[in-house]
Amino acid sequence: MTKRPPGRTEASPAIPAGRPESAPSPPVDVFISYSRRDHAIAEKLRELLENEGWDVWWDQDLYAGATWEEMLLDELARCKAVVVLWSQHAVKSGWVLQEASSALSERKLVPCVLDASRPPPPYDTLQFALLTGWTGGSEHPELPKLFDGLTRLAAPSRIDLVRPGFDTEFLGAEIGLPVIPGVGDEFPYLHFSVIMNPGRRLAWYVAYGIEPQGFVPERPFTWSPDPTLSRQFQPVNEHFLGTGFDRGHLAAPNSVAWGEQRQAAIAIRQAFYWTNTSPQAPQVDRRSWASLEDFERLMASESGTCGASMIYTRNVPGLTDA
């Protein structure tokens, strides 16, 4: 990993009087501004945003031989959104203050607060994601607020890399998605797709491929909204409270968590989006449906690399899980 170039200090940003012209390159989605003492948490945020499909730039992307002040300011000017990580260290950083000022003037500032400190004026009056206690996981309750703020400024430009969706030729032969008797939208994820019924806030069905598993990451055990879809078209936890129904997965996390370690981690996180849930009677969700999920993974394991392909529904009226 490239180290921070010598010469950049926390106190005094040096703005060059002029910069030579260079070949234009596509703007990145997100620029992360942070104090070097918050490097560890900034790196975790970069990884999380990239896993959600955003193209992220931070100063670790500076390469050897680059005129780092020029490159940094170019990226700051060209990016679509700037996430500022405010902390007790950041409020004393001349560079963070400079980057925040630029982002605010261009109306592309998305502020976060990492600790008990407050941003200095005029940033203290802005709405921010309060990430106090965040250690880098994807389950913090304020992360959806951060994702919402970013999505308004910059839709994830690399979403196809982390959300290719169900492969209709997964088994070698074309297996098309079923026709639905109404309005629906496909929401592609890694190794699976959910076909949503926007009026019901539930899926028509889910389609996914399974391969033998290598590394299976730890389940996050926390549901969260899909940041690319408006909340009004997704179920929320309140829809399940007091109903007696389980929050049943459509595509089981362990069924789609295959491939390389990073792929498995992305897929299992996406399996915990609210779009991939359905109200289920506990005796069905925990017994017969769980047994079916175990059986399909066994099929994939026994078939080797060819895997298995599943299309299931839990939400279409008139159909049952049997």
C-alpha positions as CSV (number, residue, x, y, z in Angstrom):
1,M,0.0,0.0,0.0
2,T,1.3,3.4,-0.9
3,K,2.3,5.5,2.1
4,R,1.1,9.0,2.6
5,P,3.6,11.2,0.7
6,P,6.0,13.2,3.0
7,G,5.2,16.8,3.1
8,R,1.5,16.8,3.6
9,T,0.8,17.8,7.2
10,E,-2.4,18.1,9.2
11,A,-2.0,21.8,9.7
12,S,-1.2,23.7,6.5
13,P,-2.5,22.8,3.1
14,A,-0.5,24.3,0.3
15,I,-2.7,25.3,-2.6
16,P,-0.6,25.5,-5.8
17,A,-1.0,28.6,-7.9
18,G,-1.5,26.7,-11.1
19,R,-1.6,23.2,-12.2
20,P,-0.5,21.7,-15.6
21,E,-3.1,20.3,-17.9
22,S,-3.4,16.6,-18.0
23,A,-5.5,14.1,-19.8
24,P,-9.0,14.0,-18.3
25,S,-10.2,10.9,-16.5
26,P,-13.7,9.9,-15.3
27,P,-14.6,11.4,-12.0
28,V,-14.8,9.1,-9.0
29,D,-18.0,8.8,-7.0
30,V,-16.7,9.4,-3.5
31,F,-13.7,11.3,-2.1
32,I,-12.9,10.4,1.6
33,S,-11.5,13.3,3.7
34,Y,-10.0,12.3,7.0
35,S,-7.2,12.9,9.6
36,R,-4.3,10.5,9.2
37,R,-4.9,9.5,12.8
38,D,-8.2,8.1,11.6
39,H,-6.6,6.1,8.8
40,A,-7.8,2.7,10.0
41,I,-11.5,3.6,10.1
42,A,-11.2,5.5,6.8
43,E,-9.8,2.3,5.2
44,K,-12.8,0.3,6.5
45,L,-15.2,2.9,5.1
46,R,-13.5,2.8,1.7
47,E,-13.8,-1.0,1.6
48,L,-17.5,-0.9,2.7
49,L,-18.4,1.7,0.0
50,E,-16.5,-0.2,-2.7
51,N,-18.4,-3.3,-1.7
52,E,-21.6,-1.4,-2.3
53,G,-20.5,-0.4,-5.8
54,W,-19.1,3.1,-5.3
55,D,-15.8,4.1,-6.9
56,V,-13.8,5.6,-4.0
57,W,-10.7,7.8,-4.0
58,W,-8.6,8.5,-0.9
59,D,-5.1,9.7,-0.5
60,Q,-3.7,6.2,-0.4
61,D,-4.3,6.2,-4.1
62,L,-1.5,8.7,-4.7
63,Y,1.2,7.0,-6.7
64,A,4.9,7.3,-6.6
65,G,6.2,10.3,-8.6
66,A,2.9,12.1,-8.5
67,T,2.7,15.8,-7.5
68,W,0.5,14.9,-4.6
69,E,-1.0,18.3,-3.9
70,E,-2.1,18.7,-7.5
71,M,-3.4,15.2,-7.7
72,L,-5.3,15.5,-4.5
73,L,-6.9,18.8,-5.4
74,D,-7.8,17.5,-8.9
75,E,-9.6,14.5,-7.4
76,L,-11.4,16.7,-4.8
77,A,-12.6,19.0,-7.6
78,R,-13.7,16.2,-9.9
79,C,-15.4,13.8,-7.5
80,K,-19.2,13.7,-7.2
81,A,-19.4,13.5,-3.4
82,V,-17.0,14.1,-0.5
83,V,-17.4,12.1,2.8
84,V,-15.7,14.0,5.6
85,L,-14.9,11.9,8.7
86,W,-15.1,14.4,11.6
87,S,-13.3,13.5,14.8
88,Q,-11.2,15.1,17.6
89,H,-8.3,14.8,15.2
90,A,-10.0,15.9,12.0
91,V,-11.2,19.2,13.5
92,K,-7.5,20.2,14.0
93,S,-6.5,19.2,10.5
94,G,-5.9,22.0,8.1
95,W,-6.3,19.6,5.2
96,V,-9.7,18.2,6.4
97,L,-10.9,21.8,6.9
98,Q,-9.8,22.8,3.4
99,E,-11.4,19.7,1.8
100,A,-14.7,20.2,3.8
101,S,-14.8,23.9,2.8
102,S,-14.4,23.0,-0.9
103,A,-17.0,20.2,-0.7
104,L,-19.5,22.5,1.1
105,S,-19.1,25.3,-1.5
106,E,-19.8,22.8,-4.3
107,R,-22.8,21.3,-2.5
108,K,-21.3,17.8,-2.4
109,L,-20.5,17.4,1.3
110,V,-21.6,14.2,3.1
111,P,-20.4,14.6,6.8
112,C,-19.9,11.8,9.3
113,V,-18.9,12.1,13.0
114,L,-16.7,9.4,14.5
115,D,-16.6,10.4,18.1
116,A,-18.1,12.7,20.7
117,S,-16.6,15.8,19.1
118,R,-18.7,18.1,17.0
119,P,-17.6,19.6,13.6
120,P,-16.5,23.2,13.7
121,P,-18.8,26.0,12.3
122,P,-20.3,26.1,9.8
123,Y,-20.4,22.3,9.6
124,D,-22.0,21.9,13.0
125,T,-25.4,22.9,11.7
126,L,-25.5,20.2,9.0
127,Q,-27.1,16.8,9.2
128,F,-24.5,14.1,9.5
129,A,-24.3,10.4,10.0
130,L,-23.3,9.7,13.6
131,L,-20.9,6.8,13.4
132,T,-19.8,6.8,17.0
133,G,-18.5,3.4,17.9
134,W,-18.4,2.1,14.4
135,T,-15.7,-0.4,13.9
136,G,-16.0,-1.1,10.2
137,G,-18.9,-3.5,10.0
138,S,-22.0,-3.1,7.9
139,E,-24.6,-3.2,10.7
140,H,-24.3,0.3,12.2
141,P,-27.8,2.0,12.4
142,E,-26.5,5.3,10.9
143,L,-25.0,3.7,7.8
144,P,-28.3,3.9,5.8
145,K,-28.2,7.7,6.4
146,L,-24.7,7.8,4.9
147,F,-25.8,5.7,2.0
148,D,-28.8,7.9,1.4
149,G,-26.7,11.0,1.3
150,L,-24.2,9.5,-1.1
151,T,-26.9,8.1,-3.4
152,R,-28.5,11.5,-3.8
153,L,-25.2,12.9,-5.1
154,A,-23.6,9.9,-6.7
155,A,-25.2,6.6,-7.7
156,P,-22.7,3.7,-7.4
157,S,-20.9,3.6,-10.7
158,R,-19.4,0.2,-10.3
159,I,-22.6,-1.5,-9.2
160,D,-22.5,-4.0,-12.0
161,L,-19.2,-5.4,-10.5
162,V,-20.8,-6.2,-7.2
163,R,-24.3,-6.8,-8.4
164,P,-24.2,-8.8,-11.6
165,G,-27.5,-10.6,-10.7
166,F,-28.7,-14.1,-11.4
167,D,-26.8,-15.7,-14.3
168,T,-29.5,-17.2,-16.5
169,E,-26.8,-19.5,-18.1
170,F,-25.4,-20.6,-14.8
171,L,-25.9,-24.3,-15.6
172,G,-24.8,-24.0,-19.2
173,A,-28.4,-23.9,-20.6
174,E,-30.5,-20.7,-20.6
175,I,-32.9,-20.5,-17.7
176,G,-35.0,-17.4,-18.1
177,L,-36.7,-15.5,-15.3
178,P,-40.4,-16.4,-14.8
179,V,-43.0,-14.0,-16.1
180,I,-44.9,-12.2,-13.3
181,P,-48.6,-11.3,-13.3
182,G,-48.0,-7.6,-12.5
183,V,-45.5,-4.8,-12.1
184,G,-42.0,-5.8,-10.9
185,D,-38.4,-4.7,-11.0
186,E,-35.3,-6.9,-10.9
187,F,-32.8,-6.0,-8.3
188,P,-29.5,-7.7,-9.1
189,Y,-27.1,-8.7,-6.4
190,L,-24.0,-10.9,-6.3
191,H,-25.0,-14.5,-7.3
192,F,-28.8,-13.7,-7.0
193,S,-31.6,-11.5,-8.2
194,V,-34.7,-10.3,-6.4
195,I,-37.8,-9.4,-8.4
196,M,-39.6,-6.8,-6.4
197,N,-43.3,-6.0,-6.3
198,P,-43.1,-2.3,-5.4
199,G,-46.8,-2.0,-4.4
200,R,-46.4,-4.8,-1.8
201,R,-42.9,-4.0,-0.7
202,L,-42.1,-7.7,-1.1
203,A,-40.5,-9.8,-3.8
204,W,-42.3,-11.8,-6.4
205,Y,-39.5,-14.3,-6.3
206,V,-35.8,-14.7,-6.0
207,A,-33.4,-16.5,-8.4
208,Y,-29.9,-17.6,-7.5
209,G,-27.1,-19.9,-8.4
210,I,-25.2,-22.1,-5.9
211,E,-21.6,-23.4,-6.1
212,P,-19.7,-25.5,-3.5
213,Q,-18.6,-23.2,-0.8
214,G,-15.0,-22.4,0.1
215,F,-14.9,-19.6,2.6
216,V,-18.1,-18.6,4.3
217,P,-17.9,-15.3,6.2
218,E,-19.6,-14.6,9.5
219,R,-23.2,-13.7,9.1
220,P,-23.9,-10.0,10.1
221,F,-27.3,-10.9,11.7
222,T,-28.5,-7.4,11.0
223,W,-31.0,-6.4,8.3
224,S,-30.5,-3.2,6.4
225,P,-32.2,-1.4,3.5
226,D,-30.8,-1.6,0.0
227,P,-29.2,1.8,-0.4
228,T,-30.1,1.9,-4.1
229,L,-33.9,1.6,-3.6
230,S,-36.2,4.1,-1.9
231,R,-37.3,3.1,1.6
232,Q,-41.0,3.3,0.6
233,F,-40.6,0.3,-1.6
234,Q,-38.8,-2.0,0.9
235,P,-40.1,-3.7,4.0
236,V,-38.8,-2.5,7.4
237,N,-38.5,-4.1,10.8
238,E,-41.8,-2.6,12.0
239,H,-43.7,-4.6,9.5
240,F,-42.6,-7.8,11.4
241,L,-42.9,-6.7,15.0
242,G,-45.8,-8.3,16.9
243,T,-47.0,-10.3,13.9
244,G,-45.7,-13.7,14.9
245,F,-43.9,-14.1,11.6
246,D,-40.2,-14.6,11.1
247,R,-38.1,-12.4,8.9
248,G,-37.4,-15.2,6.4
249,H,-34.6,-15.0,3.8
250,L,-35.6,-15.6,0.2
251,A,-32.0,-16.4,-0.9
252,A,-30.3,-17.9,2.1
253,P,-27.0,-16.1,3.0
254,N,-25.0,-19.3,3.1
255,S,-26.4,-20.4,-0.3
256,V,-25.1,-17.3,-2.1
257,A,-21.9,-16.9,-0.1
258,W,-19.5,-18.6,-2.4
259,G,-16.5,-17.7,-4.5
260,E,-13.5,-15.7,-3.3
261,Q,-13.5,-14.4,0.3
262,R,-14.4,-10.9,-0.8
263,Q,-17.2,-12.1,-3.1
264,A,-18.7,-14.3,-0.3
265,A,-18.6,-11.4,2.1
266,I,-20.4,-9.1,-0.4
267,A,-23.0,-11.6,-1.2
268,I,-23.8,-12.4,2.4
269,R,-24.2,-8.7,3.1
270,Q,-26.6,-8.3,0.2
271,A,-28.6,-11.3,1.4
272,F,-29.4,-9.2,4.5
273,Y,-31.1,-6.4,2.6
274,W,-34.7,-6.0,3.4
275,T,-35.6,-6.7,-0.3
276,N,-34.5,-10.3,0.3
277,T,-36.9,-11.0,3.2
278,S,-40.4,-12.3,3.5
279,P,-42.8,-12.9,6.5
280,Q,-42.7,-16.6,7.3
281,A,-44.5,-18.8,9.8
282,P,-41.8,-19.9,12.3
283,Q,-42.4,-23.6,11.9
284,V,-41.9,-23.2,8.1
285,D,-39.0,-20.9,8.2
286,R,-37.0,-22.8,10.8
287,R,-37.9,-26.3,9.8
288,S,-39.1,-27.2,6.3
289,W,-37.6,-24.2,4.6
290,A,-34.3,-24.5,6.5
291,S,-34.2,-28.2,5.5
292,L,-34.8,-27.2,1.9
293,E,-31.9,-24.8,2.0
294,D,-29.6,-27.5,3.5
295,F,-30.7,-29.8,0.7
296,E,-29.9,-27.4,-2.1
297,R,-26.4,-26.7,-0.7
298,L,-25.9,-30.5,-0.6
299,M,-26.9,-30.7,-4.2
300,A,-24.4,-28.0,-5.1
301,S,-21.6,-29.7,-3.2
302,E,-22.3,-33.1,-4.7
303,S,-22.5,-31.8,-8.3
304,G,-19.1,-30.1,-8.0
305,T,-18.4,-27.0,-10.1
306,C,-21.6,-27.1,-12.1
307,G,-23.5,-26.1,-9.0
308,A,-27.3,-25.6,-8.8
309,S,-29.8,-23.0,-9.9
310,M,-32.8,-22.1,-7.8
311,I,-35.9,-19.9,-8.4
312,Y,-38.1,-19.7,-5.3
313,T,-41.1,-17.6,-4.2
314,R,-42.7,-17.0,-0.8
315,N,-44.8,-14.0,-1.6
316,V,-47.0,-14.7,-4.7
317,P,-50.7,-15.2,-3.7
318,G,-51.9,-18.7,-4.4
319,L,-48.5,-20.3,-4.1
320,T,-47.1,-22.1,-1.1
321,D,-43.6,-23.1,0.1
322,A,-44.3,-26.8,-0.3
